[in-house]
Amino acid sequence: MSGAASTRPAPGPRGPMGGRGPGGGMAPGAKAQNFGPSAKRLLGTLRVDLPGLVVVLVLGILSVALSVAGPKILGEGTNIIFAGFISLQVPAGATKQQVIDQLIASGNQQQADMLSALDFTPGAGIDFDRLAVVIIAVLSVYVLASLFGWLQARLLNGIVQRAMHRLRVQVEDKIHRLPLAYFDRVQRGELLSRVTNDVDNIGQTMQQTLSQVITSLLTVIGVLVMMFVISPILAVVALVTIPLTIVITMLVARRSQKLFVAQWRATGILNARVEETFSGHTVVKVFGHQKDAETEFETENDEVYRASFGAQFLSGIIMPAMMFIGNLVYVAIAVIGGLQVAAGLMSIGDVQAFIQYSRQFTQPLSQLGSMANLLQSGVASAERVFELLDEDEQTTDADPAQTVPDAAADLAFADVSFRYTPDRPLIDALSLRAEPGSTVAIVGPTGAGKTTLVNLIMRFYDVDAGAITLDGVDTQLMTRDDLRSRTGMVLQDTWLFAGTIRENIAYGDPDATEEQIIAAATAAYVDRFVHALPDGYDTMLDDEATNLSVGERQLVTIARAFLSAPRILILDEATSSVDTRTELLIQRAMSRLRRDRTSFVIAHRLSTIRDADLILVMEAGAIVEQGTHDELLAARGAYWRLYNAQFDAPASGDGSEEPGDASAGAGERSTRV
């Protein structure tokens, strides 16, 4: 399309296909939301599955409770083995108290204190029956804990995936509600990064952290209770790890959060660069900008590397720090526990259980600390997705909406004014009427406002003042779907999707019969070349339809418009990519298609609009002339200058302006639909 005005407040350098470089997407000075509110909003996406989360919590409590009970039961087994070993070291027939009294009498007070904490029968040996019961109990506890843990993980996986499904639906619906101005401001690669990379990162974060957070918190609570039951003194020693963990995590998280936000912002910019450069690969090659493209890529790739490395390095400090603290606590517990056993204040089984609990206690704390890495990355992505979801939407349709008869085709502009930015006027007080069955051609220099006029008809933008009416009904009082369902549009920039030629034509009317599809293809002269393809109408096209020429792709889009049978037809340079002979044939077909329909034709080749019922000549957003081809030529005004400029000799390069170019660049802006 022609024209290129932008709403970007501070555009960056242009890329090979007309997009913006690093200036696209989030502005460099944009600030991310705070971690707390963003994390809370992210968890709010799970509110729908609250009953399932309750079940997950119950399963987690059961799994952790059984896991926590395991070391205590296993400690009893250790006591049985140790007591049996000790019982073989003392004379049989004596009682436990007699053995202790003998030790005291011989001056072995410490050994006496240690044996007093044991339950043994002198000379009896190991009680294998009791030991078997303990082993079976331990195995049962751990099997059940694993089963409940598996059920918890499976249920939570379903909850998270459903939440991500809902989030993707919200993003998709949001994109359809965004005004066209948003897509003018944000690069496609940046938007794709938010829709794909960021949403996937959120899903992975929630999948990996939620189960761990629930299990780790419950484990810390359960283990702490058991440690206080066994030995309050050792439990106090273990509690030292909690404030240290909190302090370290907060210090690291505060610094790494900014880097995670920068990482995902830089990733979006890099994706935009890659998408832009690859889609314009031919242009980059033709103009010899490979080195420039490589330099820009390396610069932005380095930015992603620096942000990612810094974020991962800082957050990676947490786990080693937690392990170091845990090892210190382990040593302290081993020393103090040994002294407690020697003093007879604890059994050796309790010490062994407590050491296991100390590991169970520090491990979830370390996991919680290391998960700050994932959480910060996920919340940074969530902020970017929420920023998209919070964007201003296009104005809502009128409720109740008005409608017009199916045959409506009388379109009129009444004192319409419009501008893309408040400080840059484009169209002021424009009035015109296109009667049913008429063909209105719109011509003018680049930037005159031709495409803008079409965008206003389709309500891609709403007028600032005045009204556009269809059979006397203001189009702003109609729903956008109702208005656009009556309109067919063929653009200079073709859009075909990955599928067969038949499917691409049927996009204009999914309920069309095979006969209707063939008729539309024949009318648009697609039938002339499609039989030369290996699979005819079943020929598969890739997402860029590279197996068709530019002109053939244009004919398929015209056939699509034929099939939709609209009441209003808009052709924006629709035949610019076809040869002169095919263009003549298409014009004949268009004349049949335009019967009883209102048609708007934007054309630069003025010879193609000779038969238009009304020709509008636009300059700087205003209609400066209107009439038929012959009338406008006879007037020898702006149209006459434009018409003759097409047959003038090429410019000599002395800087002189060709006729009709005075208003070029007056503010029209190109919009790809």
N, C-alpha and C positions, 0 to 999 in steps of 0.2 A: 504494500500500500504506500501511498505517497504521504509525505509530511512526517515530521518527527519532533514534535514538542514533547517535553518530559515534565513530569511532576516532581522528579527528584530534586531535593533542595540543594544537594551538592554532588552532582554526578561525577563518577570516576571516569577513567579513560575508557574509550569505546573498545569493545572486543571485535573480532573478525566478522561476527554476524549482527553487529549493531547493538549487542547487549552491553551492559556495564561490567566493569571489572570489580575490584574490591569494594566499590561504592555501593554495590547491590546488597540486598538482604538487610541484616541488622546494621544500623548505623554504627560507625566506630565508637561513638560516644554513648551507645545505648547501655543502660544498666540492667542487669538481671534482677529478678525478684529475690527476696531473702530466702535462705534455705528453709526456714521453719514454715512460712506460709505455703511455699511451693510443695514441700513434702506433705503437709496436711492436705492440700488440694489433691495431690496424687493419691493419697490413701483414700480420699473421698470417692475416688472412682470405684472403690470396692464396696461401697455402701449397699449397693443393690444385692450383693451376695452375703449380707450380714448373717443370715442363718447358717450358711456354709462356713463362714469364718468362725462362728461359735463352735461348730462341730470340729473344725481344725484345731481350735484352742483346747477343746476337751481331749481330743486324740493326743495333742502335744503334752498335756498334763499327765495323761496316763503313761505315755511313752517315757517321759522324763522321770516320773515317780518310780517306775519300774527300774529304769537305768540307775537312778540314785540309790535305790535299795540294794542293787547288786553288790557294791563293795562292802557294805555292812554285813551282808550274808556271807560273802566270801571271807571276810575277816573272821567270822565264826569258824569257818573251815580251817583257817590258819591256826586259830586257838586250839582246835581239836588236835591238829597234827603236832603242834608244839607241846601241848599238855601230854599227849601220848609219848612223845620223845622224852620229856622230863620224867614221866612216871617210870620209865625203864631205867632211869639213872639213880633211883632211890630204892631202898630195900622194900621188898614185897611184904605185906602183912601189916605194915605200919599205916597209921592214918595220916591224912594231909597235915593236920595240926601238929602231930608228933614230929613230922619231918621239919616243919617250920620251927618248932621249939628247939630241936637239935641244932639247927643252923644258927639260931639266936644264941644258944648256949656256947657254941663254938666260935662266936664273934663274927659270923657271916650275916650281919644285919641286912646288907643290900640284897643278897640272894634271897633271904627270907621275905623281904618286902616284895620282890619280883614274883616269887612263887605264890604269895598270898593272893595275887590277882588272878591266878590260874585255877581252873576247875579240873583237878586230876585225881586219879586213884593210884597210889604207889604200886608199881609192878604191873598195871593193867595194860599198858601199851596204847596204841592208837585205836580209838573206837571207830572202826570202819563203817558200821551201820549208820552212826550219826553223820559221818563224813559223806556217805553216799546220799543221804537225805539233803545235806547242804548243797552238794554238787548238782543234784537234780533240781533243787530250788533255784540255784543260780542260772542253770541253763534255761529253765522255764521263764525266769524273769527276763533274761536277755532276748529270748526268742519273741516273747510277747511285746517287749519294748520295740524290737525291730519291726514287728508286724504293725503296731500302732504308728510307728514313725513312717513306714511305707504308705499306709493309708492316708496319713496326714499330708505327705508330700504329693500323693496322687490327687487328692481333693483340692489342695491349694493350687496345683498346676492348672486344673480346670478353671478355678476362680480367676487366676491371673490371666489366662488366655482369653476368657470371656471378657474381662475388663479391657484387654488390649483390642479385642474385636470391637467393643463399644467405642473405644477411643478412636480407632481408625474410621468407624462410621461417622463419628462426630467431626473428624477432620475432613472427610470426604464431603459431608453435608455442608460444612463451613465453607469449603472451597466454592461450592455452587452458590453460596449466598454472598460471597465477597463481590464487591463492585469491581468493574474492569480496571479502575484506577489502581487497585492493589497490585494487579499483575503487571501494570506498567512500571510500578515502583520496585517490585521484587523480582530478582532473577529466577528463571525456571529451575536452575540447578540448586539454588538456595532453598526454594520451596520443596523440591523433591527430597532434599536432604532432611528437611523437617518431617516430611510425611513418611519417609522410609527409615533413614539412619536413626533419627531421634526416637521415633516410636519403637523401633526394634530395640534400641538401647534401654528404653524404659521397661519394656517387657522382660529383657534379660535381667535387668537390675531387680525388678520385683520378684522374678522367679527365683533368683539366687539368694536374695536377702531376706524376704519375708519369712520363709521357713526357718532360716538360720537365726533370725532375730527372735522369733517366738521360742524356738528350742533353746537358744542360748540364755535368754532371760529366765525361762522356767528352770533351766539347769542351774543357773547361778542361785536362784532362790532356794531350790530343793537341796542343793549341795550345802548351802550356807546353814540351812536348818539342821541337816545331819551333822555338820561339823560342830555346831553348838551343842548338839545332843552328846557327841562323843567327848569333846574337850573344849570348853569355852575359851581357855587360854590360847590354844592353837588356832581357834576360829578368829580370835582378835588379830593374831599375827597374819592370817590369810586376808583379813579385811583391808590390810594396808594397800593391796593391789587396786582396790576400787577407786580411791581418790587419785592415785597415780595414773590409772587408765583414763579417767575422765579428763585430767589435766592435759595429758599427752595428746589425746584425741582432739580436744578442743583447740589446742595450739596448732596442730597440724591441719585440721579441717579448715580453720579460719584462713589459712594461707593457700591451701590447695583448691578451695572452692572457686576462687577467681580464675585459677588456671584451667579448671574443668570447663567453666563457662567459655573462656577464651578458646579452648580446644574445640568445642563443638561449633562455635561461631566460625573459627578458621576452617573447620571441615566443610561447613556449608559454603563458604566462599570458594574453597578449592573445588568442590563439586560443581559449582556454577562455572568455574573456569574450564574444567574438563568438559562439561556438557557443551559449553559455548564453542570451545576450540574444536572438539570432535565433530559437532554438527556443521561447523564451517571449515572442515579440513581442506576442502578444495580451494576455498578462498584464501586460506592461509598459505597454501602451496603456490597458488598463482601469483600472489603479491610478495612472495619471498619473506614471509614473516615467521618462518619456523624458529629462528633463533629468538625472536621476541617472545613467541609463545612459550618456548622452553624456559626463557629467563623468568617470565611471569609465573609459570608453573613452579619453577624451583623456589622462587621467592615465597609463594603462598604455601608450598609444601614444607619449606623450612619453618614457616610460622606454625603450621600444624605440629611439626616435630618438636619445636621448642615448647609449645604449650602442653603437648601430650607428655613429653619427657618430664617437664617440671611438675605436672600434676601427679603422674605416676610415681616419680621419685619421692615427692613429699609424702603422699599417702602411703607409699611403701615403707616408710620409716616406722609406721605404727606397729606392724607385726613383729619386727625384730625387737623393738622396745618392750612390747608386751612379753615376749619370750624371755628377755633378760630379767625383767621384774619377776616373772613366774619362777625362773630358776633360783633367784635369790630367796624367794619365799619357800621354795622346795627345800633348800639347804637349811633354812631356819627351822622349818617344821621337822625335818629329819633330826636335827640336833636336839631341839627341845623335846620332841617325842621320845627320843632315846633316853633322855634324862628322866622323863615321866615314867617310862617302863622300868628303869632301874630303881626308881623310888617306889614302885608298886602302885602308882596312881593310875596307870593305864595298862591294858593287856597289849601284847605284841600284835594281836589281831586288829585291835582298835587303831594302833599306830599305822599298820599296813593299810587299813581302810582309809585312815585320814590322809595318808600320802596319796592314795588314789583320788580321794576327794579334792585334794589340793590341785592335782592335775586337772581334774574335771572342773575345778573352779576357775583356774587361770586360762584354760583352753577357750571356754566360751567368751571370756573377757577379751582374749586375743582376737577371737573371731569377730566380736563386735567392733573392735578397733579396726581390724583390717577391712571390715565391710563398709567403713566410712569411705573407702576408696570407691566402691561400687555405688554407694548411696549418693555421693556427691556428683559422680558422673551421670547417674540416672536423673537426679533432680535438675542438673544443668540442662539435660535434654528435655525434661518436663517443662522447664521454664520457657524453652523455645517453642514447644508445642502449644503451651497455654497462651503464649504471646500471639500465635496464629489464631487460636480459638477466640481471643479477646479482641481481634481486629474489628473495626467498624464494618457493619454489613450494609449492603445496599438497602434502600428504603423498601419497606414492606408494601405488598400489593394492597390496593384499596379493599376494604371490607365493609359492606358487601361490594363486590366488583361488578362493574357494568359489562355488558356484552353487546355484540352487534350481529346482524344476520350473517350467515355463512357466506353469502355472496358479496359482502361489503368490500369495496375496493376504492372508495372515494377518500383520498388522503389529502389533508390540508395542513399547512403551517400558518399560524396566526401570530404575528409579532414575536417570533421565537428568538430568544437571546440565550447564549451559552458561552462559557469559558472554562477551560481546564483548570486554570489557576486564577484566583481573584484579581490579580494585578495584570492579567494579560487578556484583553478582550479578543474574542474570535468571531462570534456571530452575534449581530445586534439587529433586533426588530426585523427578522426575515419573515416574509409572507409569500406563500405560493399555494397552488392547488393542482393536484393531479387527479383528473377525472377517471372514472372506471374505464378500462380498456385502452387508456392512453399510455404512450411511452414518453417518459421524461428523461432527457439526457442532461447530465451535469458535467460541465467542462470548466476548465480554468487552469491556471498555472499551479505548480506544486505549492502546497501550503495554503491554498485558497479556502479550504473547508469542505471539500467534496465528500471525503470519507466521513468526516464528522457529521455531515448531514445524514448519511446512511446510519451511523451509529445512534443518532437520536431517534430515527424511525424505529429501529429495533429495540430502543430503550436500553442499550448498553450503557448509556448515560442519560440522565434526566435533565430536561431543560431547566435553565435558571429562571426564565420568564417566558410568558406566552404559552401557547398550547399547540400540540400536534393532535389532530382529530382524525378518526376513522369513521366515516359516515356520521359525522357530527358528534361522536363520542370522544372525549379526551382520552388519549391512550394511557395516561397516567391513572385513569380510573378503571382500566382493564388490568387483568393479571398479565404478567409478562409471558407466561406460557400460552395464554389465549392469543395474545398479539403475535408471538413468534410462530405459533402453529399455523398462522395464516400467511406466513412470509417464507419465501424461498430465497436463498442467498448463495451466490457463486463469487468467490474471491479470486484475486490474482494468485495468492498463495494457496496452493492446493493442500488439502488435508485428507489423507487416506490412511486407514489403519491396517494392521496385519490381518489378512483374511483374503477371501477370494474376491475377484472382480464382482461377482454376483452379489456378495454380501455388502460390498462397498456401495453398490448402486442401491440395494434394498435398504440402506440406512435412511434414505429419504422417506420410506414407507415400509416398516417392518412387516406389515400385513399384506404387502403386494403379492399378486400371483406371478407365476413364471412368465405368463404372457405379458403382463404389465411391465415387468422388468425388461424383457426383450424389446417391447415397444419403446420404452424410454431410451434404451441403449441404441436402438435404431435411429430414433429422432435426434440423438446427440452424436450420431456417427461413430459410436463406440463399436457397433457391430461390424464396421468396415475393417477394423484391425484386430478385433478380439479372436477371430477365427484363425488368424495366422499364429496365435500363441499355442503352445503344446496342449494345454488343457482347456482352451477356450474360456468360457465364463468361470470355470473352476480353477483358473490359474491363481496360484497363491501369491499375494503381495507381501513383502516385508513391511516393517513399520514406516519405511520411507519410500516404499513403492519404487525401488531403484531398478526393477526390471521393466518399468515403463518409461517412455520418454516424458519430458515435461508436458508436451502438448497432449499426449495420451492421458496423462494423469488429469489434466484439465477437462478433457472430454468426459471422463468418468464422473467428475464432480458436477458437470453440467447435466449428465444423465440422471444423477441423484436428484438434482433440482427438478428436472422434468417429472420424475416419479412422484415427488411430493405434491404436485399440482397445486401450488400456492395461489392465493388471491392477489398477493403483492410479490413481485419479483424484483430482486436487487442484483444487478450484475456490476461488480466492481472490477473493471479491467479484466473481465472473465475470459476474453478471447486473445489476450496479449501474448499468450505462449503458444498459439497455434499458427500454422502457415496461412497465407492469404486465401488459398482455395478453400481450406477447411473452415476458415473464418466466414467466408461467404456462405458456405453450406449451413453453418451453425446459425447465421443470421436469418436464413430462410426458415430454419426450424424454430428459432426464437419468435419469429413473426406469428407462427401458428400457436406457440405456447402463450404468447402475450394476449391472445384474443380474450376479451372480457376480463382481463386482469390489468392491474396498474403496475407499470414497470419503471424502475429507475435504473439508468445505465450510466456508469461513470466510465469515460473513455478518454484516452489521450490521442488516439488516432481518430481524428475528427471525420475521416471518410467513412467510418463505421456507423455514424449516427445521422446520416443524411435524412433517413426516413422517420426520425423521431417526431412525435406530434408537438413536442415542446422542448426547446433547448435552453437550459439555464447557464449563463456564463457567470461564474463566481470569481471574485477577487477580494482577498482579505476578509472573508466571511460574509460578504454581501453579494446579492445578485445585482450585477451591473447591467446585464442585458438578458432579454428573453424573447423567444420567437422561434419560427421555423428556420431551417437551414438557409433557405433562399432569402428570407426576410433579414436575417442577421448578416448575411454576406452583403446584401444591398445597403445595409446601414453603415458598412465600412467602419465598424467600431472595434471593440475588444475581441469579438468572435472572429471578425475578418482578419485581425492581426494574428491571432492564434492559428487560424486556418492557413494563412499564407506563410507563417513561420515554419510550417512543416515542409514546405517546398523550397525554402530559401537555401542558399549555398551554406556549407558549414562555416562556423565562425572562424575568423582569421586569426584569432588568438590575441587580438589587440586590446581585449578587455571590454569591447563594446557589448551592450546588452541586446539580445534579440527581442523583437516585438513581443509584448505580452508578458515579459518576465519581471516587470517592475514590482509585482507583489509577491514574487516567489519568497518562500520562507516566512509568510505572514502569520504563521502560527498554527497551521493544520498539524494534527498529530496523527501518526499512523497507529492503528490498533489492529492486531492480528486476532481474528475471531476463530 
